[in-house]
Amino acid sequence: MHQATQLQSGYILHQRAYRDTSLLLEVFTHDHGRFGLVARGARAPRSRIRGLLQPFQPVLLSWSGRGELGTLAGIEPAIDARGVPPRLLGATLYSGFYLNELLMRLLQRHDPHPELFVAYAEALRDLPQAAQRPLRLFEKQLLESLGYGLLLDHEADSGVPVSAEADYVYALESGPVRNPGVNARGLRLSGRSLLSLAAEDLSDAQSLADSKRLMRAALGLYLGGRELKTREVFAAMTAR
């Protein structure tokens, strides 16, 4: 782990109590990826930084130490050119925690993903306006950043361009196949939805619904079949 004596752009993904007055943080930064930090004294009654250690707020932070776990040295609010980021409330709050859980479950520590950092910041800004589209676009970028990008605009077997007017069966290990036979395994999706996701459009309800099914199945491969806690909590809240 490389220490940063100058302030770096980042977000707090998760925090938990550590010893009497400290916090263990999981952070995501533009230049250094995901890693852990100790925020010493952050839970003390007169701590000046506790309010900054919240998820979804852009911050500038520095740290010391070269081992697996560093020590937070400094933190201050980041000035966003687009203004103050919107607050996440209700369902969008769970969506934000869902993004954080994906990053914590799928990113290796100390592996920089600057393009994914930008996509994460954009998703947080866009969630309050239309939650489903930012989620699907972030999931798409996450898979691409991990090297598992989905084939969306060409048929897996023939290599010809996907047709908006055709229907496909999507095999997660390869891609969309047209007319694969009645016993073929995979998700049945419209070509229009595949092209909409490829173009990062998703302006219609069917494309959003198809993309959600495809992304859930694709992410499930790399989550090892383990359900995300945020999905379970949100499902329970919705059932109530």
Backbone hydrogen bonds, N-H to C=O, Kabsch-Sander energy under -0.5 kcal/mol:
donor,donor_aa,acceptor,acceptor_aa,energy
4,A,63,W,-1.3
5,T,3,Q,-0.5
8,Q,61,L,-2.8
10,G,59,V,-2.4
11,Y,28,F,-1.9
12,I,54,Q,-0.5
13,L,11,Y,-0.6
13,L,26,E,-3.0
14,H,26,E,-1.5
16,R,24,L,-1.7
18,Y,22,S,-2.4
22,S,18,Y,-1.7
23,L,39,A,-1.5
24,L,16,R,-3.2
25,L,23,L,-0.6
25,L,37,L,-3.3
26,E,14,H,-2.6
27,V,25,L,-0.5
27,V,35,F,-2.8
28,F,11,Y,-2.3
29,T,33,G,-2.6
30,H,9,S,-1.9
33,G,29,T,-1.2
34,R,108,Q,-0.6
35,F,27,V,-1.9
36,G,68,E,-0.6
37,L,25,L,-2.2
38,V,70,G,-2.1
39,A,23,L,-3.0
39,A,37,L,-0.5
40,R,38,V,-0.9
42,A,39,A,-1.5
43,R,21,T,-3.8
44,A,21,T,-0.6
44,A,41,G,-1.4
47,S,44,A,-2.1
52,L,49,I,-1.8
53,L,49,I,-0.8
53,L,50,R,-1.1
54,Q,52,L,-0.8
56,F,12,I,-0.6
57,Q,54,Q,-0.8
59,V,10,G,-2.6
60,L,76,E,-2.9
61,L,8,Q,-2.5
62,S,74,G,-2.3
63,W,4,A,-1.9
64,S,71,T,-2.3
70,G,36,G,-1.8
71,T,64,S,-2.5
72,L,38,V,-2.8
73,A,62,S,-2.7
74,G,62,S,-1.5
76,E,60,L,-2.1
78,A,58,P,-2.2
80,D,78,A,-0.8
83,G,80,D,-2.0
89,L,87,R,-0.6
92,T,89,L,-1.5
93,L,90,G,-0.7
94,Y,90,G,-1.3
95,S,91,A,-1.9
96,G,92,T,-2.0
97,F,93,L,-2.1
98,Y,94,Y,-2.2
99,L,95,S,-2.0
100,N,96,G,-2.1
101,E,97,F,-2.5
102,L,98,Y,-2.2
103,L,99,L,-2.1
104,M,100,N,-2.2
105,R,101,E,-2.3
106,L,102,L,-2.4
107,L,103,L,-1.9
110,H,34,R,-3.0
111,D,108,Q,-1.0
117,F,113,H,-2.1
118,V,114,P,-1.8
119,A,115,E,-1.8
120,Y,116,L,-2.5
121,A,117,F,-2.2
122,E,118,V,-2.2
123,A,119,A,-2.3
124,L,120,Y,-2.3
125,R,121,A,-1.7
126,D,122,E,-1.9
127,L,123,A,-1.8
129,Q,126,D,-1.2
130,A,126,D,-1.7
135,L,131,A,-1.8
136,R,132,Q,-2.2
137,L,133,R,-2.3
138,F,134,P,-2.2
139,E,135,L,-2.5
140,K,136,R,-2.1
141,Q,137,L,-2.2
142,L,138,F,-2.8
143,L,139,E,-2.3
144,E,140,K,-2.0
145,S,141,Q,-2.7
146,L,142,L,-1.7
147,G,144,E,-1.2
148,Y,143,L,-3.3
152,L,150,L,-0.6
155,E,160,V,-3.1
156,A,176,P,-3.3
159,G,155,E,-1.5
162,V,153,D,-2.4
166,A,163,S,-1.3
168,Y,189,L,-3.2
169,V,177,V,-2.5
170,Y,168,Y,-0.5
170,Y,187,L,-3.5
171,A,169,V,-0.7
171,A,175,G,-2.5
172,L,170,Y,-0.6
174,S,171,A,-1.7
175,G,171,A,-1.5
177,V,169,V,-2.2
179,N,167,D,-0.5
184,A,181,G,-1.3
187,L,170,Y,-1.8
189,L,168,Y,-2.7
189,L,187,L,-0.7
191,G,166,A,-3.2
192,R,164,A,-1.0
194,L,190,S,-1.8
195,L,191,G,-2.4
196,S,192,R,-2.0
197,L,193,S,-2.2
198,A,194,L,-2.2
199,A,195,L,-2.1
200,E,197,L,-1.1
201,D,196,S,-3.0
208,L,204,D,-1.8
209,A,205,A,-2.4
210,D,206,Q,-2.8
211,S,207,S,-2.4
212,K,208,L,-2.0
213,R,209,A,-1.8
214,L,210,D,-2.3
215,M,211,S,-2.9
216,R,212,K,-2.3
217,A,213,R,-1.9
218,A,214,L,-2.5
219,L,215,M,-2.8
220,G,216,R,-1.7
221,L,217,A,-1.0
221,L,218,A,-0.7
222,Y,218,A,-0.8
222,Y,219,L,-0.5
223,L,219,L,-1.3
224,G,221,L,-0.5
225,G,220,G,-1.6
226,R,223,L,-1.4
232,E,228,L,-1.7
233,V,229,K,-2.6
234,F,230,T,-2.4
235,A,231,R,-2.4
236,A,232,E,-2.1
237,M,233,V,-2.4
238,T,234,F,-2.5
239,A,235,A,-2.1
240,R,236,A,-1.3
